Amino acid sequence: MNIFISANNTDRGKTYSTLKLIEKFSKLGYKVGVMKPIETGVKDVPLDGKKLFEKAKEYNPNLKSLSLEDIVPIRHSLPAAPYVSGEVDFEKIKKSYEKIKPLCDILLIEGAGGILVPVCENFYMMDFLKFFNAKLFLVIGSKLGMINDFLLNKYYLESNKIPFTWAINLFDEKEYFEISHPFLKIFNPLFIQKDLDKIAKKLLGD
């Protein structure tokens, strides 16, 4: 199974959420692999990819045969959408994927930014769902403006008949329940910090 992790924007908790899913699925008995096909804003080391790789190796020793280059095959120094930051070699991404996939039961693939971040002409971050034949897990960061972001993502995905599981990453619990939950409660949201069991069950069962 492949799960693609995206979010309602950049810096909304994709890496944090992926780390939590590594732990949860591993404790459920699955061998978990990770991949971040593209990381931008890289100076020396792809920091997000490194965190994922180190955590996954703790639970899945099979991954020790890989390198960080396999986990993050495309690295750009400019902190921008891949369309702007540099060329994307899809064949290189595919080769990395083919090395990682046999080593795990569940492969968690972290995107960059949100679902409509342009990767190259006529290819957006959401197109990796088909590229990897992956389910979508959408992280909604609990910051001011999240209601509009969530509704836009929900409308786009449902209009295009793209199934997804979503959860809220709580940056400030008190603030969220004061300014956003009064509306979002009608959607029965799950929370990364409180509902990992339910999130994992949905991702495994859908």
Backbone as CSV, one residue per row, in Angstrom:
resi,resn,N_x,N_y,N_z,CA_x,CA_y,CA_z,C_x,C_y,C_z
1,MET,0.834,-1.201,0.000,0.000,0.000,0.000,0.870,1.252,0.000
2,ASN,0.484,2.219,-0.812,1.176,3.506,-0.863,0.235,4.600,-0.365
3,ILE,0.734,5.460,0.494,-0.047,6.586,1.009,0.724,7.866,0.734
4,PHE,0.085,8.788,0.022,0.706,10.071,-0.309,0.213,11.114,0.683
5,ILE,1.139,11.771,1.364,0.788,12.758,2.390,0.945,14.161,1.817
6,SER,-0.169,14.887,1.795,-0.140,16.277,1.339,-0.789,17.143,2.418
7,ALA,-0.979,18.421,2.114,-1.528,19.333,3.120,-2.241,20.491,2.445
8,ASN,-2.877,21.331,3.272,-3.585,22.481,2.729,-2.644,23.623,2.373
9,ASN,-1.367,23.495,2.725,-0.381,24.503,2.348,0.983,24.021,2.826
10,THR,1.995,24.830,2.609,3.318,24.478,3.114,3.397,24.779,4.611
11,ASP,4.284,24.092,5.306,4.463,24.275,6.758,3.173,24.070,7.546
12,ARG,2.476,22.996,7.223,1.240,22.672,7.943,1.332,21.351,8.703
13,GLY,2.506,20.702,8.625,2.690,19.513,9.451,2.751,18.191,8.713
14,LYS,3.118,18.203,7.443,3.225,16.939,6.695,4.291,16.024,7.293
15,THR,5.471,16.577,7.546,6.564,15.749,8.069,6.227,15.245,9.467
16,TYR,5.716,16.108,10.316,5.299,15.710,11.665,4.277,14.578,11.597
17,SER,3.286,14.730,10.732,2.230,13.725,10.609,2.768,12.415,10.052
18,THR,3.685,12.512,9.097,4.278,11.302,8.526,5.090,10.557,9.576
19,LEU,5.816,11.284,10.405,6.566,10.654,11.498,5.631,9.906,12.447
20,LYS,4.487,10.494,12.740,3.507,9.847,13.613,2.944,8.585,12.962
21,LEU,2.721,8.639,11.652,2.195,7.469,10.944,3.230,6.352,10.865
22,ILE,4.507,6.712,10.738,5.568,5.692,10.767,5.468,4.907,12.071
23,GLU,5.381,5.625,13.170,5.306,4.982,14.483,4.046,4.132,14.617
24,LYS,2.907,4.678,14.219,1.630,3.976,14.389,1.571,2.694,13.564
25,PHE,1.870,2.790,12.271,1.799,1.599,11.420,2.837,0.555,11.835
26,SER,4.006,1.019,12.265,5.049,0.087,12.714,4.589,-0.678,13.948
27,LYS,3.950,0.015,14.876,3.465,-0.634,16.097,2.295,-1.576,15.818
28,LEU,1.646,-1.378,14.678,0.579,-2.295,14.262,1.134,-3.531,13.556
29,GLY,2.459,-3.555,13.380,3.095,-4.735,12.811,3.477,-4.641,11.350
30,TYR,3.329,-3.472,10.762,3.670,-3.295,9.349,5.111,-2.823,9.190
31,LYS,5.743,-3.275,8.124,7.045,-2.722,7.742,6.771,-1.452,6.943
32,VAL,7.274,-0.334,7.440,6.961,0.965,6.842,8.182,1.529,6.127
33,GLY,7.958,2.002,4.913,8.989,2.702,4.159,8.596,4.152,3.974
34,VAL,9.560,4.995,3.644,9.285,6.419,3.440,9.979,6.913,2.175
35,MET,9.410,7.983,1.652,10.004,8.622,0.479,9.527,10.066,0.429
36,LYS,10.407,10.960,0.078,10.032,12.344,-0.220,10.626,12.628,-1.591
37,PRO,9.841,12.423,-2.641,10.375,12.485,-4.005,11.095,13.786,-4.338
38,ILE,10.549,14.901,-3.822,11.123,16.219,-4.108,11.187,17.028,-2.818
39,GLU,12.351,17.568,-2.524,12.470,18.502,-1.399,13.178,19.753,-1.898
40,THR,12.551,20.897,-1.661,13.146,22.167,-2.077,13.635,22.926,-0.847
41,GLY,14.404,23.977,-1.081,14.980,24.730,0.029,16.095,23.968,0.722
42,VAL,16.756,23.071,-0.024,17.814,22.236,0.551,19.160,22.941,0.416
43,LYS,19.841,23.127,1.532,21.180,23.732,1.499,22.248,22.653,1.384
44,ASP,22.337,21.804,2.366,23.306,20.705,2.332,22.603,19.354,2.367
45,VAL,21.706,19.214,3.338,21.003,17.946,3.552,19.496,18.199,3.501
46,PRO,18.723,17.319,2.861,17.260,17.467,2.871,16.717,17.125,4.261
47,LEU,16.434,18.142,5.045,16.143,17.953,6.468,14.881,17.138,6.725
48,ASP,13.816,17.415,5.970,12.578,16.658,6.171,12.786,15.191,5.813
49,GLY,13.393,14.957,4.661,13.649,13.589,4.226,14.530,12.827,5.197
50,LYS,15.518,13.519,5.760,16.422,12.876,6.722,15.670,12.442,7.977
51,LYS,14.773,13.307,8.474,13.972,12.952,9.653,13.143,11.697,9.390
52,LEU,12.510,11.659,8.226,11.677,10.507,7.878,12.509,9.236,7.790
53,PHE,13.653,9.334,7.131,14.525,8.176,6.921,15.032,7.623,8.250
54,GLU,15.494,8.514,9.129,16.030,8.079,10.419,14.954,7.398,11.264
55,LYS,13.758,7.965,11.278,12.664,7.379,12.062,12.252,6.030,11.484
56,ALA,12.119,5.944,10.174,11.683,4.688,9.552,12.695,3.570,9.774
57,LYS,13.993,3.906,9.748,15.031,2.887,9.963,14.985,2.309,11.376
58,GLU,14.508,3.100,12.336,14.386,2.605,13.715,13.461,1.390,13.779
59,TYR,12.411,1.422,12.961,11.398,0.370,12.998,11.573,-0.678,11.896
60,ASN,12.176,-0.288,10.789,12.323,-1.191,9.646,13.792,-1.271,9.232
61,PRO,14.533,-2.236,9.776,15.969,-2.365,9.474,16.263,-2.613,7.996
62,ASN,15.267,-3.100,7.250,15.466,-3.323,5.809,15.924,-2.053,5.096
63,LEU,15.495,-0.915,5.624,15.784,0.363,4.966,17.242,0.783,5.090
64,LYS,17.985,0.104,5.961,19.391,0.465,6.152,20.237,0.184,4.915
65,SER,19.690,-0.583,3.987,20.401,-0.843,2.728,20.287,0.330,1.760
66,LEU,19.443,1.301,2.102,19.213,2.464,1.242,20.058,3.651,1.693
67,SER,20.102,4.665,0.841,20.777,5.923,1.181,19.752,7.049,1.203
68,LEU,20.140,8.182,1.753,19.256,9.345,1.761,18.950,9.796,0.337
69,GLU,19.864,9.525,-0.570,19.655,9.844,-1.991,18.462,9.067,-2.549
70,ASP,18.259,7.847,-2.060,17.106,7.053,-2.493,15.807,7.634,-1.947
71,ILE,15.848,8.092,-0.711,14.644,8.597,-0.049,14.226,9.947,-0.625
72,VAL,15.200,10.795,-0.928,14.926,12.128,-1.504,15.722,12.253,-2.805
73,PRO,15.202,11.708,-3.896,15.972,11.701,-5.146,16.132,13.062,-5.820
74,ILE,15.164,13.957,-5.608,15.222,15.281,-6.239,15.346,16.348,-5.159
75,ARG,16.432,17.135,-5.234,16.685,18.182,-4.236,16.997,19.495,-4.945
76,HIS,16.300,20.535,-4.552,16.540,21.858,-5.123,16.859,22.837,-3.999
77,SER,17.770,23.749,-4.245,18.162,24.710,-3.208,17.151,25.842,-3.036
78,LEU,16.484,26.231,-4.109,15.528,27.338,-4.027,14.253,26.881,-3.316
79,PRO,13.822,27.581,-2.256,12.594,27.200,-1.551,11.355,27.672,-2.314
80,ALA,11.010,26.938,-3.349,9.899,27.313,-4.220,9.255,26.055,-4.777
81,ALA,8.157,26.229,-5.491,7.528,25.093,-6.162,8.539,24.459,-7.116
82,PRO,8.521,23.130,-7.261,9.478,22.467,-8.152,9.481,23.028,-9.574
83,TYR,8.328,23.473,-10.055,8.244,24.075,-11.389,9.230,25.236,-11.519
84,VAL,9.422,25.952,-10.416,10.298,27.126,-10.398,11.712,26.764,-9.940
85,SER,11.801,25.857,-8.968,13.089,25.621,-8.295,14.087,24.809,-9.106
86,GLY,13.615,24.011,-10.062,14.564,23.233,-10.856,13.908,22.091,-11.601
87,GLU,14.708,21.397,-12.384,14.203,20.297,-13.204,13.872,19.082,-12.339
88,VAL,12.847,18.353,-12.748,12.439,17.139,-12.038,12.626,15.937,-12.955
89,ASP,13.454,15.010,-12.521,13.750,13.795,-13.282,12.838,12.676,-12.772
90,PHE,11.751,12.423,-13.492,10.777,11.426,-13.051,11.341,10.009,-13.108
91,GLU,12.264,9.774,-14.003,12.878,8.445,-14.089,13.698,8.166,-12.827
92,LYS,14.354,9.192,-12.319,15.125,9.046,-11.075,14.192,8.755,-9.902
93,ILE,13.056,9.441,-9.870,12.060,9.192,-8.823,11.554,7.756,-8.906
94,LYS,11.272,7.306,-10.118,10.771,5.942,-10.321,11.787,4.901,-9.855
95,LYS,13.060,5.121,-10.157,14.108,4.173,-9.752,14.223,4.099,-8.230
96,SER,14.126,5.249,-7.568,14.157,5.256,-6.100,12.967,4.486,-5.538
97,TYR,11.806,4.751,-6.102,10.585,4.063,-5.659,10.738,2.549,-5.790
98,GLU,11.289,2.103,-6.898,11.436,0.667,-7.144,12.440,0.016,-6.195
99,LYS,13.359,0.797,-5.635,14.296,0.270,-4.633,13.645,0.177,-3.250
100,ILE,12.802,1.160,-2.942,12.198,1.229,-1.610,11.013,0.275,-1.461
101,LYS,10.168,0.205,-2.473,8.886,-0.506,-2.382,9.008,-1.955,-1.908
102,PRO,9.960,-2.754,-2.404,10.030,-4.154,-1.960,10.413,-4.324,-0.487
103,LEU,10.872,-3.259,0.151,11.357,-3.346,1.527,10.283,-3.034,2.566
104,CYS,9.055,-2.795,2.115,8.027,-2.368,3.065,6.639,-2.874,2.675
105,ASP,5.758,-2.891,3.672,4.343,-3.205,3.444,3.570,-1.936,3.106
106,ILE,3.927,-0.864,3.785,3.286,0.439,3.576,4.366,1.458,3.265
107,LEU,4.198,2.162,2.161,5.142,3.221,1.793,4.464,4.572,1.971
108,LEU,5.018,5.390,2.853,4.520,6.744,3.088,5.326,7.706,2.229
109,ILE,4.639,8.422,1.354,5.292,9.314,0.397,4.869,10.744,0.713
110,GLU,5.813,11.555,1.156,5.483,12.933,1.530,5.672,13.875,0.353
111,GLY,4.630,14.639,0.056,4.705,15.613,-1.015,5.388,16.897,-0.565
112,ALA,5.352,17.894,-1.435,5.898,19.218,-1.121,4.764,20.227,-1.251
113,GLY,4.533,21.007,-0.195,3.453,21.982,-0.251,2.092,21.306,-0.297
114,GLY,1.175,21.877,-1.091,-0.183,21.353,-1.193,-0.425,20.584,-2.476
115,ILE,-1.676,20.173,-2.684,-1.998,19.266,-3.787,-1.848,19.896,-5.170
116,LEU,-1.933,21.221,-5.256,-1.826,21.865,-6.568,-0.512,22.612,-6.765
117,VAL,0.498,22.246,-6.014,1.835,22.795,-6.265,2.316,22.273,-7.617
118,PRO,2.716,23.160,-8.534,3.170,22.701,-9.852,4.554,22.065,-9.795
119,VAL,4.664,20.889,-10.389,5.931,20.160,-10.433,6.649,20.443,-11.747
120,CYS,5.914,20.353,-12.825,6.407,20.734,-14.146,5.176,21.038,-14.987
121,GLU,5.350,21.332,-16.246,4.210,21.676,-17.089,3.218,20.518,-17.130
122,ASN,1.961,20.823,-16.783,0.875,19.839,-16.813,1.031,18.703,-15.799
123,PHE,1.822,18.916,-14.761,1.945,17.915,-13.691,1.983,18.649,-12.361
124,TYR,1.015,18.305,-11.499,0.911,18.934,-10.188,1.158,17.890,-9.098
125,MET,1.341,18.343,-7.876,1.660,17.420,-6.792,0.638,16.294,-6.690
126,MET,-0.646,16.608,-6.898,-1.685,15.581,-6.802,-1.538,14.497,-7.865
127,ASP,-0.827,14.784,-8.952,-0.643,13.779,-10.001,0.255,12.635,-9.549
128,PHE,0.954,12.823,-8.440,1.737,11.721,-7.878,0.832,10.612,-7.339
129,LEU,-0.441,10.918,-7.080,-1.368,9.868,-6.645,-1.447,8.766,-7.688
130,LYS,-1.586,9.158,-8.938,-1.638,8.171,-10.023,-0.254,7.600,-10.301
131,PHE,0.770,8.434,-10.240,2.150,8.005,-10.497,2.539,6.855,-9.565
132,PHE,2.139,6.962,-8.293,2.486,5.947,-7.291,1.323,5.000,-6.966
133,ASN,0.174,5.211,-7.615,-1.031,4.430,-7.273,-1.264,4.485,-5.762
134,ALA,-1.360,5.704,-5.252,-1.394,5.930,-3.804,-2.729,6.492,-3.329
135,LYS,-3.041,6.198,-2.069,-4.143,6.862,-1.384,-3.666,8.240,-0.926
136,LEU,-4.612,9.152,-0.735,-4.259,10.500,-0.290,-4.615,10.701,1.178
137,PHE,-3.634,11.163,1.946,-3.877,11.620,3.314,-3.578,13.112,3.353
138,LEU,-4.598,13.898,3.685,-4.497,15.356,3.645,-4.409,15.921,5.061
139,VAL,-3.325,16.629,5.331,-3.112,17.263,6.636,-3.592,18.711,6.564
140,ILE,-4.463,19.076,7.492,-4.959,20.451,7.570,-4.362,21.099,8.815
141,GLY,-3.493,22.071,8.618,-2.859,22.750,9.747,-3.807,23.735,10.400
142,SER,-3.851,23.720,11.735,-4.828,24.552,12.457,-4.316,25.978,12.633
143,LYS,-4.282,26.686,11.535,-3.912,28.097,11.566,-5.066,28.918,11.011
144,LEU,-5.082,30.205,11.342,-6.134,31.084,10.847,-6.203,30.990,9.327
145,GLY,-7.399,30.793,8.796,-7.573,30.604,7.359,-7.785,29.154,6.976
146,MET,-7.697,28.255,7.961,-7.789,26.824,7.665,-9.164,26.420,7.147
147,ILE,-10.211,27.125,7.573,-11.556,26.763,7.114,-11.652,26.920,5.603
148,ASN,-11.228,28.074,5.112,-11.257,28.312,3.672,-10.354,27.324,2.934
149,ASP,-9.156,27.105,3.461,-8.226,26.150,2.842,-8.843,24.756,2.772
150,PHE,-9.433,24.322,3.876,-10.038,22.992,3.921,-11.170,22.865,2.913
151,LEU,-12.058,23.855,2.886,-13.203,23.788,1.978,-12.768,23.795,0.517
152,LEU,-11.744,24.582,0.191,-11.234,24.596,-1.184,-10.654,23.237,-1.569
153,ASN,-9.854,22.658,-0.677,-9.283,21.336,-0.944,-10.380,20.287,-1.071
154,LYS,-11.322,20.314,-0.153,-12.431,19.357,-0.156,-13.239,19.471,-1.445
155,TYR,-13.557,20.699,-1.834,-14.344,20.915,-3.051,-13.594,20.406,-4.280
156,TYR,-12.315,20.732,-4.360,-11.523,20.311,-5.523,-11.434,18.788,-5.605
157,LEU,-11.118,18.156,-4.492,-10.940,16.703,-4.498,-12.254,15.983,-4.786
158,GLU,-13.329,16.421,-4.161,-14.616,15.774,-4.390,-15.125,16.029,-5.804
159,SER,-14.891,17.223,-6.330,-15.309,17.532,-7.705,-14.583,16.656,-8.713
160,ASN,-13.352,16.288,-8.388,-12.560,15.442,-9.280,-12.600,13.963,-8.876
161,LYS,-13.530,13.652,-7.952,-13.752,12.261,-7.521,-12.463,11.590,-7.032
162,ILE,-11.697,12.347,-6.258,-10.458,11.829,-5.666,-10.726,11.530,-4.190
163,PRO,-10.757,10.259,-3.803,-10.996,9.928,-2.393,-9.823,10.358,-1.517
164,PHE,-10.109,10.733,-0.293,-9.035,11.164,0.605,-9.449,10.978,2.056
165,THR,-8.459,10.798,2.886,-8.625,10.819,4.340,-7.938,12.086,4.831
166,TRP,-8.530,12.750,5.792,-7.925,13.996,6.259,-7.941,14.053,7.785
167,ALA,-7.063,14.882,8.304,-7.006,15.106,9.750,-6.383,16.470,10.010
168,ILE,-6.670,16.993,11.174,-6.161,18.306,11.570,-4.903,18.140,12.416
169,ASN,-3.893,18.925,12.084,-2.687,19.015,12.904,-2.832,20.243,13.796
170,LEU,-2.939,20.005,15.093,-3.183,21.096,16.042,-1.895,21.829,16.391
171,PHE,-1.778,23.051,15.912,-0.649,23.896,16.303,-0.919,24.540,17.664
172,ASP,-2.130,25.046,17.828,-2.543,25.686,19.084,-3.963,25.212,19.371
173,GLU,-4.074,24.245,20.256,-5.376,23.603,20.502,-6.424,24.600,20.984
174,LYS,-6.044,25.454,21.922,-6.998,26.424,22.474,-7.520,27.354,21.383
175,GLU,-6.609,27.854,20.552,-7.009,28.760,19.476,-7.914,28.053,18.476
176,TYR,-7.552,26.828,18.115,-8.365,26.088,17.137,-9.795,25.922,17.628
177,PHE,-9.959,25.470,18.869,-11.308,25.197,19.367,-12.113,26.482,19.568
178,GLU,-11.420,27.600,19.668,-12.125,28.880,19.809,-12.553,29.451,18.464
179,ILE,-11.669,29.388,17.451,-11.963,30.131,16.222,-12.311,29.278,15.006
180,SER,-12.005,27.984,15.028,-12.251,27.162,13.836,-13.192,25.991,14.079
181,HIS,-13.098,25.374,15.241,-13.912,24.182,15.509,-15.413,24.455,15.506
182,PRO,-15.883,25.638,15.931,-17.328,25.876,15.896,-17.946,25.626,14.519
183,PHE,-17.165,25.827,13.454,-17.654,25.495,12.107,-17.233,24.094,11.689
184,LEU,-15.959,23.761,11.848,-15.429,22.501,11.322,-15.977,21.269,12.032
185,LYS,-16.581,21.445,13.206,-17.112,20.285,13.934,-18.192,19.555,13.143
186,ILE,-18.843,20.224,12.204,-19.887,19.561,11.410,-19.304,18.482,10.502
187,PHE,-17.978,18.516,10.294,-17.318,17.515,9.456,-16.690,16.386,10.281
188,ASN,-16.917,16.401,11.596,-16.367,15.368,12.485,-14.872,15.146,12.252
189,PRO,-14.072,16.177,12.437,-12.642,16.050,12.132,-11.910,15.104,13.077
190,LEU,-10.858,14.490,12.539,-9.921,13.728,13.350,-8.689,14.594,13.572
191,PHE,-7.927,14.291,14.629,-6.761,15.094,14.978,-5.523,14.206,15.063
192,ILE,-4.434,14.678,14.460,-3.176,13.920,14.488,-2.781,13.596,15.928
193,GLN,-2.949,14.561,16.818,-2.492,14.412,18.202,-3.399,13.522,19.049
194,LYS,-4.627,13.243,18.589,-5.591,12.528,19.423,-6.136,11.249,18.796
195,ASP,-6.107,11.143,17.480,-6.883,10.104,16.792,-6.073,9.235,15.838
196,LEU,-4.817,8.968,16.168,-3.977,8.183,15.249,-4.540,6.791,14.989
197,ASP,-5.146,6.174,16.001,-5.736,4.847,15.805,-6.828,4.898,14.740
198,LYS,-7.711,5.882,14.842,-8.807,6.023,13.877,-8.280,6.379,12.489
199,ILE,-7.267,7.252,12.443,-6.679,7.651,11.159,-6.056,6.443,10.472
200,ALA,-5.286,5.664,11.222,-4.646,4.473,10.654,-5.690,3.486,10.154
201,LYS,-6.750,3.297,10.919,-7.815,2.371,10.523,-8.474,2.810,9.222
202,LYS,-8.723,4.115,9.090,-9.330,4.629,7.856,-8.405,4.430,6.668
203,LEU,-7.128,4.717,6.849,-6.171,4.575,5.750,-6.007,3.112,5.344
204,LEU,-6.073,2.216,6.291,-5.934,0.788,5.993,-7.200,0.209,5.379
205,GLY,-8.351,0.769,5.785,-9.608,0.152,5.373,-10.264,0.718,4.146
206,ASP,-9.956,1.964,3.797,-10.636,2.602,2.655,-10.258,1.939,1.346
